[in-house]
Amino acid sequence: MNRIFKYIPIALVAAVLGACADKALWNEEEIGSGEAEISGALSFRSYASALDSRTGGTTLDELGSLTVLAYTADGSTLVSRQVFTTGGGGLDVQYTNTSAPTDAVKPNTSTPTGKGSFSMSLPYGRYKIYAVANADISGYSDADLSTDTRLKEISFTWQNDVAKNGQMFGWFTTNTPTAVSAEKKFDADVVTINRRDITLSAWLVRLASKVTVSFDASGLKENVFVYLKSVQIKDIPKTCTLGVSNTPAENEVEPNGEIAYYYDRQAMPDGPSLGDYNIETYPSVLTNGNPTLGSDHTHGADALFFYENDQGKGKDKAQDADKNGVIDFPDGNNGKPGDGFKDEKRAGTYIEVKAYYISRNTDRAGQGEITYRFMLGKDVATSYEALRNYHFKLTLMLKGYANDVDWHIEYEQEERKIIAPNPYYISYLYNHSMMLPLTIKTGNATITKIKAEIVSNNWAPMNADNGLSGNIITSSNDWQYFNSYYLYWKGVDNPVAYPWNGFLSLRKTEQTDITGTLPVTVNSNKSYYESANRGNVEYTDFSPTSESVSVSDALIDGKPHIALSKDGVDNTYVVNVPLWTRAKTLISQTGYTGNNPYVAYRRQAKVKFTVTLSDGTVMTTDNKEDYQNGENVEIQQVRRIVNPKGIYRAANETGSFDVDLKVLPDEESTSFVSLKSDGPWRAYVIRDTKRGEGNATGWNDANGTIRLEGGSETTAGTIDVKDRNGITRTYQTVEGKTGSSMQFKVVFNGTASASPNHAIIRVEYQNYTCYHLIFVRQGYDPDDIINGGAKWMTSNNVAFNQVAASPLDEGSMFKFGDWSQPIDASNNKNGKSPWTKVTPNDFIANVAGDNPLKLYPSGEAKWENINRKGTTTAANSFPDQTGMRVAEEVDYLALRNHEDVEQGFGVLYGDKSSRCLNDIEDVYGYDRTHTDRGMRGCFVYNYRTGKNMFLPIGASGYGHRKDEQTVNGTTYRGVLRYAASTRWGYFNAQKPESYPNGINDAPLFFDLFRRPGACYWYRVPAMHDGTNYPTWDINYFSFDFGTIPGGNVKNGDDALFVRSISTK
């Protein structure tokens, strides 16, 4: 354990009370005889500050009672003692703003100040008149209070109910009142009472003070996280004297004062565990990109209260006070005399902040419990004077790796031989890679072998609720579930038993689609996974070192990268081990995919590492002596990002767009939230057809289609990238810090010329291990995605010879081959809003039935009266249009099979959109009256050139209207639903020829009935082995992008979208 006391830079402000009164207009020395009616005016300034605790900052603001005691001029005799209370007891209290005494720190004018007034009688004479507020001293006799010295020595005991600690003390004067303080020995001015009517004024000060705590983590390194747990005030005085400086001894302080928690104690009653430290879900985490938390130090903010504790001056609080780079008191937490414990002020009051720190920075990886402490006083150096009625504003400024020597710190670093960031993140996209950094301490030995084994690898969502398990659903019992909501099938949610269905691979992914044959089972992917050794690898060649090759080049080669540094007597190696996500489809009939289909949930895998050293030592990550908790290394596939995925502009449109990468908090949320990067992030334009490629002079974003601009929280930089084309180029970047939201502006540099401009933005986040692509297009003229290939129209057809004005418009739906009755997009609305927690029977409201459907551009017709041209056979087709034709299977296959062409799925924003939206109705619901909304769909893009196009799935999410569906004897016509099968509800197929074990063979198909997607007609059906294939299928959930047979669309009776190709 490393235990170190360190210095905290802080901000302290002390404020005392003040007021002003009229100047006297009489001779103070001439007394005479008689009795005066005295009007008393007293003021008490509220504190001015803030913090997250159980006690509000205004708790001690109230004035409820007042005792006025008059003594002879020398204080030796009590002359008068009168009690006033609010609520009819002679004391009137108002709250205003006023000025402080001239010798006090002036309060902010917005800080409320209490003013009390009363009247009393007193014989002419010269007096010292004291005020005691909010204190019941009726138990003291006049003899007990016979002198002002005895009054000042009254002691009060601290109460757990903070509101009962509001005692105040002060005195009256005919002059401008002065500050009540120990420096004045709490001694009242002598006042002369020599007129019948006279006004006296006083300032009161509380015996208690308060402290508010805030945090500034802007000085932390990247990939360093501090998870705040609590803040507590410690060693507070048990008692406090009324008018004598309060200096308790060590046995006169209470060890534990008020405590405030920075996490949900109901959700975590035993405190946070290691798994709770997640930047997205933990409520109070500090990073250099999210650097400020805690109090705003305003008057009303919550605070920690305590009685005055004046321990005077002392040694410099800095543990390296002589600035020689060595901690002066390395044993400062042992509590022994002379060891520097509490800076040798053992009765002093201090603030203690408890936290958990994680450093994933490879320069100094580590994690563990950490405690920050500061001794309260009026300065950060030698004052231990925690005086009464002060508001101490404490700002804890973290720096470096969270446990650097500039702090008053006690921390426990978990000493392990293998250190890895846990969890670590990999992209949600298929066929992607990242380097996992392992820090390995080897003593004097060297590494001879590293073995990696996937011991757990899941297809299912992580930490998801509403899963169903038990008896599988069959066609005989599925009706029982028609009104029930379940998120996913838990029956084969077993990542240890079935790792071949998971997302992670230890070897480079070479294919996009893994194929198989029917029937399929939970073990269908096993043979490929094991024959290709996806789940294990051994490395004995560590030649790619920091001296010979970069980490990125080693990743491209699929090899580990090693760097050696000396750490005392031990060799410390930083080994970057490559990991990959798997193919897009892992046998399409099973539904498994290397791409995370969930927009709200991560997926989890665990990897065991075994390290063999040259001296024969073997270390493993499942041994808690070698690695934290012995739980192996957790890899999380981040949730899918869809908002935004594309930004399109017409050729003459140049409006900028504010990017803010967003995610859904859970699968059924109705609003997106900003995603914070668990590590630094950067964004750059990786492809731009107008800018071109190369590093020649003038090759920069300003000469391209777009450029990126950051905000106040980002910086500009450059990065050298060797892409998969094998070319290294320098790109201009917008860069953000750990824990910050990924926000930047896309600026269009000008208009498009004859042909459209295309660009691709790459956002790398989670310490650059994950990335997200945003597709940009300017210009809606037809263009080829494959150089020299078909020129695709940018929008769907709304009618014969007419495409939609916007690429976001889903267009009309058509029955096969018939242009005469386009079903207008305005019909395609879901039956409830919001469309969440969807059950099978919710689709009853999506039925056309006998309701007339609006046709484009005018007219209407019932579903049963809308015709098809004929069945989907080779003899029938969509008639050619002027200058364009409906796309055919060969056109789609060219896109799917070309080595440079890939697909991305997400939300497109168009000409009228200037920012990312939040509500799902706005994010998904583009229509011709809401043109600032987004639209879901599939982007098809050429990685090498950047060219891209968009295929919408519709505002409803369902680009398919089924001719009919029979459910429990009732037939529904014109059902708006993507799923093509005759199945109404949850997956119920249990057939020997396809799914012998039903849903256990294809769990991702569990709720296919509600999953989004779209189907597009071919001009003419393709024929394969005697079966017609008239339709291209786009599955937004499973990312399937392929052809389907005519039986799935009732051989032409269903209504689908149409996309055309230019023939000009």
Order of alpha helices (4+ residues) and beta strands (2+ residues): beta-beta-beta-beta-beta-beta-alpha-beta-beta-beta-beta-beta-beta-beta-beta-beta-beta-beta-beta-beta-beta-beta-beta-beta-beta-beta-beta-beta-beta-beta-beta-beta-alpha-beta-alpha-beta-beta-beta-beta-beta-beta-beta-beta-beta-beta-beta-beta-beta-beta-beta-beta-beta-beta-beta-beta-beta-beta-beta-beta-alpha-beta-alpha-beta-beta-beta-beta-beta-beta-beta-beta-beta-beta
